[in-house]
Amino acid sequence: MKYRSGDILGKPEGRFNRSVFKSAGFSEEDLARPLIGIANSWNELVPGHANLRIVAEHVRKGIHRAGGAVAEFGVIGACDGTAQGHAGMHYILPSRDLIANDIEVMVEAHRLDGIVLLGSCDKIVPGMLMAAARLKIPAIFLPGGPMLGGIEFDGRKSDLTTMSEALGMLKSQKIGETAYAQLEELCGPTCGSCAFYGTANTMCCMAEAMGMSLPGAALVPAVYADRLRLGEQTGQAIVALVNRRISADQIITYQALENAIRVLMATGGSTNAVLHLSAVAAELNIPAEKMMAAYDRLSQSTPQIVKVNPASKYDMEDFFRAGGIPRVMQAIRSLLDTGCITVTGKTVIQNLQDYTFRYPQDGNVITTLDKPFSKQKGLAILRGNLAPDTAVTKPAAIDARMHTFSGAARVLDCEEAAEEAILSGCITAGDVVVIRYEGPKGGPGMREMYKAMKYLYGMGLAKKTALITDGRFSGTNNGCFVGHISPEAAEGGPLAIVQDGDAITVDIPAGQLQLHLSEQEIKARLARWRRPEPKFKSGYLGVYSKLASSAAKGAIVKI
């Protein structure tokens, strides 16, 4: 069989290239095999990636066993958690496009035949999926798995984000310093992606739902031996894909993306998945408008059948033991396109028929279509005079009594100002906290308003206030929140002209985000508005702030 790598390694023209590979330790036998890359985001900074070195060793074993040669290389991977609440968060979303670009460069420069993508966290997963779609070669994504939950706190197993909730409780004197310090030691007991259903685990689940991971791969905990066995199976599977010439663009089709959206809605996943699935779709030239219409349309007919943290006390280990994504897809298979091909080389329906569930069903975590936890959408797309190009919210994480909320605007022009206002007691019941100039261009980088929401929770205001922003949220946030408001304030969207005291209504059932001003007043204020100077004028953030598209288009770097 002629492999892609043969373009540069074929004799006699490839003698020079062969000598370069042999200088790196490859043998004659290696160079006769399909050349499989492992794009490994292992590092010592991110708990979600700390186990990827050993996982990669098992992937290598599988590749060798199946007759492939391994070419492993490193990929950057920054931690959203560490970056929260300071200038580092500006870099997190922009890192997604760098990751896609880096993988493209390595694959094309070295003419790899296939690629295994190893990653776990928020922007690494979508960046890798973007690269797979762009490169159109055989590819499989393998996550490192979620961490286990921590000590019980506030009625449920804790996780890393519990620290931010606890800070609000400390400030309001609900807990003391001793309990706060103890929580630091015990809320994150193992490596792995965070133990809640945030963006990291959501995107791992989306990869599995669209057929880019082996069945069951998304939620096996990082410290389980099954995670290593999945590594070996993935190594074998990528060689089979290369030999069968099944490329990523044959798997990541529009129909496969619709399957992922169905799973997103059914599980109440992170709002950030809207941003990232749209970015993956853009690599396949699927219009952003078509994707936004799909989120809206599919949300109307996909009930929520999963309840996990932040929507309930159950964490990712509970979700895994309840059957994970295979159980979800089996439960909603009548809503899916089950003919889509996957990385197993089989269709969705064949995978479901072959899958063996190793733990009993748990109706507290995953229920059925005829008895859903909620018939309302897990995620919702809002429009209105504050969001002409759409905004995103997550009804699955919002108390039903807060699905409609009206209040007076309390306007802050950056994340730090909002956090200070909350912790100093300047936000009161009935306020709609407006955080603007945090969009893709204005942030830049569309930072998460994670801490602001956690502080509201800790201050006892989560069910008494709303928060709206052109920035993003963590998948672990709850309360009444709306993000991804487009156009963003820095682009002259209506959010830019909101003033303290303006009346705002969030109406999720009606799909509306409204500023209660006349059209004439909005136009008059916009006419007086002046675009602010960019916060960064040099370096990668300077480039990103010039080239980033709106949230409604996936916040991709568009030249």
C-alpha positions as CSV (number, residue, x, y, z in Angstrom):
1,M,0.0,0.0,0.0
2,K,1.3,3.5,-0.9
3,Y,1.2,5.7,2.2
4,R,1.2,9.6,2.2
5,S,4.6,9.5,3.9
6,G,5.9,7.8,0.8
7,D,5.8,11.1,-1.0
8,I,8.9,12.1,0.9
9,L,10.4,8.7,1.9
10,G,10.1,6.8,-1.4
11,K,13.3,5.7,-3.0
12,P,15.5,7.0,-4.6
13,E,14.3,10.6,-4.4
14,G,13.6,10.3,-0.7
15,R,17.1,9.2,0.3
16,F,17.8,12.5,1.9
17,N,14.5,12.6,3.9
18,R,15.1,9.0,5.0
19,S,18.5,9.9,6.3
20,V,17.0,12.7,8.3
21,F,14.5,10.3,9.9
22,K,17.2,7.7,10.5
23,S,19.3,10.4,12.3
24,A,16.4,10.6,14.7
25,G,16.5,6.9,15.4
26,F,14.0,5.5,12.8
27,S,14.9,2.1,11.3
28,E,14.5,0.8,7.7
29,E,11.5,-1.2,9.0
30,D,9.9,1.9,10.6
31,L,10.1,3.8,7.3
32,A,8.3,1.0,5.5
33,R,5.3,1.4,7.9
34,P,2.6,4.0,8.0
35,L,4.0,7.0,9.9
36,I,1.6,7.9,12.8
37,G,2.0,11.1,14.7
38,I,1.0,11.5,18.4
39,A,0.2,15.1,19.1
40,N,0.7,15.1,22.9
41,S,-0.3,18.1,25.0
42,W,1.3,16.5,28.1
43,N,2.9,19.1,30.5
44,E,3.5,19.5,34.2
45,L,1.3,22.6,34.6
46,V,-2.2,21.2,33.9
47,P,-3.8,18.4,35.9
48,G,-5.9,17.4,32.9
49,H,-2.6,16.6,31.0
50,A,-0.4,15.2,33.8
51,N,-1.2,11.6,32.8
52,L,-0.8,12.0,29.1
53,R,2.8,10.8,29.0
54,I,1.8,7.3,30.3
55,V,-1.3,7.3,28.1
56,A,0.9,8.0,25.1
57,E,3.1,5.0,25.9
58,H,0.1,2.8,25.6
59,V,-0.9,4.5,22.3
60,R,2.6,3.8,21.0
61,K,2.2,0.1,22.0
62,G,-1.1,-0.1,20.0
63,I,0.4,1.6,17.0
64,H,3.4,-0.7,16.9
65,R,1.2,-3.8,17.5
66,A,-0.9,-2.8,14.5
67,G,2.1,-2.3,12.2
68,G,2.7,1.5,12.4
69,A,5.7,3.6,13.2
70,V,5.3,6.3,15.9
71,A,6.3,10.0,15.6
72,E,5.4,11.8,18.8
73,F,5.6,15.6,19.2
74,G,4.5,18.2,21.8
75,V,1.6,20.6,21.7
76,I,1.0,23.6,24.0
77,G,-1.9,23.3,26.5
78,A,-2.7,26.1,29.0
79,C,-5.0,25.7,32.0
80,D,-8.2,27.7,32.2
81,G,-8.2,27.3,36.0
82,T,-4.8,28.7,36.5
83,A,-5.5,31.6,34.1
84,Q,-8.7,32.6,35.8
85,G,-9.1,36.2,37.0
86,H,-5.9,37.7,35.6
87,A,-4.3,38.7,32.3
88,G,-3.5,35.0,31.5
89,M,-7.1,34.4,30.6
90,H,-6.7,36.6,27.6
91,Y,-4.5,33.9,26.1
92,I,-6.8,30.9,26.6
93,L,-9.2,31.1,23.7
94,P,-6.6,32.4,21.3
95,S,-4.5,29.3,22.1
96,R,-7.1,27.2,20.4
97,D,-6.1,28.5,17.0
98,L,-2.4,28.2,17.8
99,I,-2.9,24.5,18.6
100,A,-4.7,23.9,15.4
101,N,-2.0,25.7,13.5
102,D,0.9,23.9,15.3
103,I,-0.6,20.4,14.5
104,E,-1.1,21.4,10.9
105,V,2.5,22.5,10.6
106,M,3.9,19.3,12.1
107,V,1.7,16.9,10.1
108,E,2.3,18.6,6.8
109,A,6.0,19.4,7.3
110,H,6.7,15.7,8.0
111,R,4.0,14.2,5.8
112,L,2.4,12.0,8.5
113,D,0.0,9.4,7.4
114,G,-2.3,9.6,10.5
115,I,-2.5,11.4,13.8
116,V,-3.6,10.6,17.4
117,L,-4.6,13.7,19.3
118,L,-3.9,13.5,23.0
119,G,-5.5,16.3,25.1
120,S,-8.2,16.9,27.7
121,C,-8.8,20.6,28.5
122,D,-11.0,23.4,27.3
123,K,-9.3,24.9,24.3
124,I,-6.9,22.0,23.5
125,V,-9.7,19.6,22.5
126,P,-11.4,22.0,20.0
127,G,-8.0,23.1,18.7
128,M,-7.1,19.5,18.0
129,L,-10.5,18.8,16.3
130,M,-10.1,21.9,14.2
131,A,-6.7,20.5,13.0
132,A,-8.2,17.1,12.2
133,A,-11.0,18.7,10.1
134,R,-8.5,20.9,8.3
135,L,-5.9,18.3,7.6
136,K,-8.3,15.7,6.1
137,I,-6.1,12.7,7.1
138,P,-7.0,9.8,9.4
139,A,-7.2,11.1,13.0
140,I,-8.5,10.0,16.4
141,F,-8.9,12.1,19.5
142,L,-8.1,10.5,22.8
143,P,-8.7,12.5,26.1
144,G,-6.8,11.9,29.3
145,G,-10.0,11.5,31.3
146,P,-11.6,13.4,34.2
147,M,-10.4,13.6,37.7
148,L,-12.2,12.2,40.7
149,G,-14.3,14.3,43.0
150,G,-13.0,15.8,46.2
151,I,-14.2,16.1,49.8
152,E,-17.9,16.8,50.3
153,F,-18.7,20.5,50.6
154,D,-21.9,22.4,50.5
155,G,-24.0,19.2,49.9
156,R,-21.9,17.6,47.1
157,K,-18.5,16.3,46.2
158,S,-16.2,19.3,45.7
159,D,-14.1,20.1,42.7
160,L,-11.5,22.8,41.9
161,T,-14.1,25.4,41.2
162,T,-15.5,24.9,44.7
163,M,-12.6,27.1,45.9
164,S,-14.1,30.2,44.2
165,E,-17.6,29.5,45.7
166,A,-15.9,29.1,49.1
167,L,-14.2,32.4,48.8
168,G,-17.6,34.1,48.5
169,M,-18.7,32.2,51.6
170,L,-15.5,33.2,53.4
171,K,-16.1,36.9,52.5
172,S,-19.8,36.7,53.7
173,Q,-18.6,34.8,56.9
174,K,-20.5,31.6,56.1
175,I,-17.3,29.6,56.6
176,G,-14.0,30.1,58.4
177,E,-10.3,30.2,57.3
178,T,-9.7,26.6,58.6
179,A,-12.4,25.1,56.4
180,Y,-11.3,27.2,53.4
181,A,-7.7,26.1,53.8
182,Q,-8.7,22.4,54.2
183,L,-10.7,22.6,51.0
184,E,-7.6,23.7,49.1
185,E,-6.0,20.4,50.0
186,L,-8.9,18.1,49.3
187,C,-11.0,19.5,46.4
188,G,-8.8,18.1,43.6
189,P,-7.6,14.7,44.7
190,T,-6.3,13.3,41.4
191,C,-5.0,14.3,38.0
192,G,-7.5,14.7,35.1
193,S,-9.8,17.2,33.6
194,C,-12.0,18.9,36.2
195,A,-14.6,16.7,37.9
196,F,-17.6,18.7,36.7
197,Y,-19.3,18.9,33.3
198,G,-17.5,22.0,32.2
199,T,-16.0,22.9,28.8
200,A,-13.2,20.3,29.0
201,N,-15.4,17.3,29.6
202,T,-18.1,18.7,27.4
203,M,-15.7,18.9,24.4
204,C,-14.4,15.4,25.1
205,C,-18.0,14.2,25.0
206,M,-18.6,16.1,21.8
207,A,-15.6,14.4,20.2
208,E,-17.0,11.0,21.1
209,A,-20.5,12.0,19.9
210,M,-19.3,13.1,16.5
211,G,-17.4,9.8,16.1
212,M,-13.8,11.1,16.6
213,S,-13.1,9.0,19.7
214,L,-13.6,5.4,20.5
215,P,-16.9,4.6,22.1
216,G,-16.8,5.3,25.9
217,A,-13.5,7.2,25.6
218,A,-14.7,10.6,26.9
219,L,-15.5,9.8,30.5
220,V,-13.2,7.0,31.8
221,P,-11.5,8.7,34.8
222,A,-7.9,9.6,34.3
223,V,-6.7,7.3,37.1
224,Y,-8.6,4.2,35.9
225,A,-6.6,1.4,34.2
226,D,-9.3,1.5,31.4
227,R,-7.8,4.8,30.3
228,L,-4.5,3.0,29.5
229,R,-6.3,0.2,27.6
230,L,-8.1,2.9,25.6
231,G,-4.7,4.2,24.6
232,E,-3.6,0.9,23.2
233,Q,-6.9,0.4,21.4
234,T,-6.7,3.9,19.9
235,G,-3.2,3.2,18.6
236,Q,-4.5,0.1,16.9
237,A,-7.5,1.9,15.5
238,I,-5.5,4.7,13.9
239,V,-3.5,2.3,11.9
240,A,-6.7,0.6,10.7
241,L,-8.1,4.0,9.6
242,V,-4.9,4.7,7.7
243,N,-5.1,1.4,5.9
244,R,-8.7,1.9,5.1
245,R,-8.1,5.5,4.0
246,I,-10.8,6.9,6.3
247,S,-10.0,10.5,7.0
248,A,-11.3,12.9,9.6
249,D,-13.3,14.9,7.1
250,Q,-15.3,11.8,6.3
251,I,-16.2,11.5,10.0
252,I,-16.7,15.1,11.0
253,T,-19.6,15.8,8.6
254,Y,-22.4,18.2,9.1
255,Q,-24.6,15.2,10.2
256,A,-22.0,14.2,12.7
257,L,-21.9,17.7,14.1
258,E,-25.7,17.6,14.4
259,N,-25.3,14.4,16.4
260,A,-22.8,16.3,18.7
261,I,-25.3,19.1,19.1
262,R,-28.0,16.7,20.1
263,V,-25.8,15.2,22.7
264,L,-24.8,18.6,23.9
265,M,-28.5,19.6,24.4
266,A,-29.4,16.2,26.0
267,T,-26.6,16.4,28.5
268,G,-26.7,20.2,29.3
269,G,-23.1,20.7,28.3
270,S,-21.0,23.9,28.4
271,T,-22.1,27.0,26.5
272,N,-18.6,27.1,25.1
273,A,-19.3,24.1,23.0
274,V,-21.4,26.4,20.7
275,L,-18.3,28.4,20.1
276,H,-16.1,25.4,19.5
277,L,-18.3,23.3,17.3
278,S,-18.8,26.3,15.1
279,A,-15.1,26.7,14.8
280,V,-14.7,23.0,13.8
281,A,-17.5,23.5,11.3
282,A,-15.7,26.5,9.8
283,E,-12.8,24.3,9.0
284,L,-15.2,22.3,6.7
285,N,-16.6,25.5,5.2
286,I,-19.9,25.0,7.0
287,P,-21.4,28.5,7.5
288,A,-21.7,29.9,11.0
289,E,-25.3,30.8,10.3
290,K,-26.2,27.2,9.5
291,M,-24.6,26.1,12.8
292,M,-26.4,28.7,14.8
293,A,-29.7,27.7,13.2
294,A,-28.9,24.1,14.1
295,Y,-28.3,24.9,17.8
296,D,-31.7,26.7,17.8
297,R,-33.6,24.1,15.9
298,L,-32.2,21.0,17.6
299,S,-32.6,22.6,21.1
300,Q,-36.4,22.8,20.5
301,S,-36.7,19.0,20.1
302,T,-34.0,17.6,22.4
303,P,-35.0,17.1,26.0
304,Q,-32.4,17.1,28.8
305,I,-31.9,13.5,29.9
306,V,-28.6,14.0,31.9
307,K,-28.1,15.9,35.2
308,V,-24.6,16.2,36.4
309,N,-22.6,19.0,38.2
310,P,-23.3,21.9,37.9
311,A,-26.9,20.9,37.3
312,S,-26.8,18.3,40.1
313,K,-24.6,16.8,42.8
314,Y,-23.3,14.0,40.5
315,D,-19.8,14.3,39.0
316,M,-18.0,12.9,36.0
317,E,-17.2,9.6,37.6
318,D,-20.9,9.1,38.3
319,F,-21.6,10.1,34.7
320,F,-19.1,7.5,33.5
321,R,-20.5,4.7,35.7
322,A,-24.0,5.5,34.6
323,G,-23.0,4.7,31.0
324,G,-21.5,7.9,29.7
325,I,-22.0,9.0,26.1
326,P,-22.8,5.5,24.8
327,R,-25.8,5.4,27.2
328,V,-26.9,8.9,26.2
329,M,-26.6,8.2,22.5
330,Q,-28.5,4.9,22.9
331,A,-31.3,6.8,24.8
332,I,-31.6,9.4,22.1
333,R,-30.8,7.3,19.0
334,S,-34.1,8.1,17.4
335,L,-32.9,11.7,17.2
336,L,-29.5,10.9,15.8
337,D,-28.2,10.1,12.3
338,T,-27.0,6.7,13.2
339,G,-25.5,6.0,9.8
340,C,-22.5,8.3,10.4
341,I,-19.1,6.7,10.1
342,T,-16.8,6.8,13.2
343,V,-13.2,6.2,14.0
344,T,-13.9,2.5,14.6
345,G,-14.7,2.2,10.9
346,K,-18.2,1.4,11.9
347,T,-21.4,3.5,12.0
348,V,-22.9,5.0,15.1
349,I,-25.6,2.3,15.2
350,Q,-23.1,-0.5,14.9
351,N,-21.0,1.0,17.7
352,L,-24.1,1.2,19.9
353,Q,-25.1,-2.4,19.1
354,D,-21.6,-3.6,19.9
355,Y,-21.1,-1.6,23.1
356,T,-21.1,-3.5,26.5
357,F,-22.1,-1.5,29.5
358,R,-20.0,-2.5,32.5
359,Y,-22.0,-0.8,35.3
360,P,-25.7,-0.7,36.0
361,Q,-27.9,2.1,34.7
362,D,-28.4,5.0,37.1
363,G,-31.6,6.9,36.5
364,N,-30.5,9.7,38.8
365,V,-27.8,10.6,36.3
366,I,-29.1,9.5,32.9
367,T,-32.8,9.0,32.2
368,T,-34.8,8.4,29.0
369,L,-36.5,10.4,26.3
370,D,-40.0,9.5,27.6
371,K,-39.0,10.5,31.2
372,P,-36.6,13.5,30.7
373,F,-35.3,15.6,33.6
374,S,-36.6,18.6,31.6
375,K,-38.4,19.0,28.2
376,Q,-36.8,22.4,28.0
377,K,-33.5,22.9,26.1
378,G,-30.2,22.2,27.8
379,L,-28.7,25.2,26.0
380,A,-30.5,28.1,24.4
381,I,-29.8,30.7,21.7
382,L,-31.2,34.1,22.6
383,R,-31.8,37.1,20.3
384,G,-33.1,40.6,20.8
385,N,-32.1,44.2,20.7
386,L,-29.1,43.5,23.0
387,A,-28.0,40.5,21.0
388,P,-28.9,41.1,17.3
389,D,-26.5,38.3,16.2
390,T,-27.3,35.9,19.1
391,A,-26.3,35.1,22.6
392,V,-26.0,31.8,24.4
393,T,-27.3,30.6,27.8
394,K,-27.6,27.3,29.6
395,P,-31.1,26.7,31.0
396,A,-29.9,23.3,32.3
397,A,-27.8,25.1,34.9
398,I,-30.4,27.8,35.8
399,D,-33.1,27.5,38.3
400,A,-36.4,27.3,36.5
401,R,-37.7,30.3,38.5
402,M,-34.8,32.3,37.0
403,H,-35.6,31.5,33.3
404,T,-37.2,34.9,33.1
405,F,-35.5,37.7,34.9
406,S,-35.8,41.5,34.8
407,G,-33.7,44.0,36.6
408,A,-31.6,47.2,36.5
409,A,-28.3,47.2,34.8
410,R,-25.1,47.4,36.8
411,V,-22.4,48.1,34.2
412,L,-18.8,47.0,34.5
413,D,-16.3,47.4,31.7
414,C,-14.1,44.4,32.5
415,E,-14.0,41.2,34.5
416,E,-11.8,42.5,37.3
417,A,-14.1,45.5,38.0
418,A,-17.1,43.1,38.2
419,E,-15.3,40.8,40.7
420,E,-14.4,43.8,42.9
421,A,-17.9,45.1,42.8
422,I,-19.4,41.7,43.8
423,L,-16.9,41.0,46.7
424,S,-17.2,44.6,48.0
425,G,-21.0,44.3,48.3
426,C,-21.9,46.7,45.5
427,I,-24.2,44.2,43.7
428,T,-27.6,43.7,45.3
429,A,-30.6,41.5,44.6
430,G,-32.4,42.5,41.4
431,D,-29.4,43.7,39.6
432,V,-28.4,42.6,36.1
433,V,-24.6,42.6,36.1
434,V,-23.4,43.7,32.7
435,I,-19.7,42.8,31.9
436,R,-18.6,44.2,28.6
437,Y,-15.5,44.7,26.4
438,E,-14.7,41.0,27.1
439,G,-15.5,39.6,23.7
440,P,-13.1,38.0,21.2
441,K,-11.7,41.4,20.0
442,G,-12.4,43.5,23.1
443,G,-11.1,41.2,25.8
444,P,-9.2,40.2,23.8
445,G,-9.7,36.5,24.0
446,M,-13.2,36.4,25.3
447,R,-12.4,35.6,28.9
448,E,-14.6,33.5,31.1
449,M,-16.7,35.3,33.7
450,Y,-16.3,32.2,35.9
451,K,-15.1,33.9,39.1
452,A,-17.8,36.6,38.9
453,M,-20.5,33.9,38.8
454,K,-18.9,31.9,41.6
455,Y,-18.6,35.0,43.8
456,L,-22.3,35.7,43.3
457,Y,-23.0,32.2,44.4
458,G,-20.8,32.5,47.4
459,M,-22.4,35.9,48.4
460,G,-25.9,34.3,48.2
461,L,-26.9,36.2,45.1
462,A,-26.9,33.5,42.4
463,K,-30.7,33.2,42.4
464,K,-31.3,37.0,43.0
465,T,-29.3,38.5,40.1
466,A,-28.5,37.9,36.5
467,L,-25.2,38.4,34.7
468,I,-24.8,39.1,31.0
469,T,-21.6,39.5,28.9
470,D,-19.9,39.5,25.6
471,G,-17.4,37.2,27.3
472,R,-17.8,33.5,28.1
473,F,-18.6,31.3,31.1
474,S,-17.2,28.2,32.5
475,G,-19.3,25.0,32.1
476,T,-19.4,24.8,35.9
477,N,-21.3,28.1,36.3
478,N,-24.9,28.3,37.4
479,G,-27.3,31.1,38.3
480,C,-28.9,33.3,35.6
481,F,-26.3,34.1,33.0
482,V,-26.1,35.0,29.3
483,G,-22.8,35.1,27.3
484,H,-21.4,35.3,23.8
485,I,-23.5,38.4,23.2
486,S,-22.9,39.4,19.5
487,P,-22.0,41.8,18.2
488,E,-19.6,42.4,21.1
489,A,-19.2,45.9,22.7
490,A,-15.8,46.5,21.2
491,E,-17.4,46.1,17.7
492,G,-20.1,48.6,18.5
493,G,-22.8,46.1,19.6
494,P,-25.7,47.5,21.7
495,L,-24.1,46.1,24.8
496,A,-21.6,49.1,24.5
497,I,-24.3,51.7,25.2
498,V,-26.0,50.2,28.2
499,Q,-26.0,52.5,31.2
500,D,-26.4,51.9,35.0
501,G,-30.1,51.6,35.8
502,D,-31.3,50.6,32.3
503,A,-34.0,47.9,32.5
504,I,-33.0,44.5,31.0
505,T,-35.0,41.3,30.6
506,V,-33.6,37.8,30.1
507,D,-36.5,35.7,28.8
508,I,-35.2,32.2,28.0
509,P,-38.6,30.6,27.1
510,A,-39.1,33.4,24.6
511,G,-35.5,33.3,23.4
512,Q,-35.1,37.0,24.1
513,L,-32.5,39.4,25.6
514,Q,-34.0,42.8,25.7
515,L,-32.8,46.3,26.6
516,H,-35.9,48.4,27.5
517,L,-35.0,51.5,25.5
518,S,-36.7,52.8,22.4
519,E,-35.0,52.2,19.0
520,Q,-34.4,55.9,18.7
521,E,-32.6,56.1,22.0
522,I,-30.4,53.1,21.2
523,K,-29.5,54.7,17.8
524,A,-28.7,58.0,19.5
525,R,-26.4,56.4,22.1
526,L,-24.7,54.3,19.4
527,A,-24.0,57.5,17.4
528,R,-22.2,59.0,20.4
529,W,-20.2,55.8,21.1
530,R,-16.5,55.7,20.2
531,R,-14.5,52.6,19.7
532,P,-12.0,52.1,22.6
533,E,-8.3,51.6,22.0
534,P,-7.2,47.9,21.8
535,K,-5.9,46.7,25.2
536,F,-3.0,44.9,23.4
537,K,-1.2,46.3,20.4
538,S,1.7,43.9,20.0
539,G,2.4,40.2,20.4
540,Y,-0.1,37.4,19.6
541,L,-3.0,39.1,21.5
542,G,-2.4,42.2,19.3
543,V,-2.8,40.0,16.2
544,Y,-5.8,38.1,17.6
545,S,-7.7,41.3,18.6
546,K,-7.5,42.4,15.0
547,L,-8.4,39.1,13.3
548,A,-10.8,37.3,15.6
549,S,-14.3,36.9,14.3
550,S,-17.4,37.4,16.5
551,A,-18.6,34.7,19.0
552,A,-21.5,34.0,16.7
553,K,-19.0,32.8,14.1
554,G,-16.9,30.7,16.5
555,A,-14.3,33.5,17.4
556,I,-12.0,32.0,14.8
557,V,-9.0,33.9,13.5
558,K,-10.2,35.0,10.1
559,I,-7.8,36.5,7.6
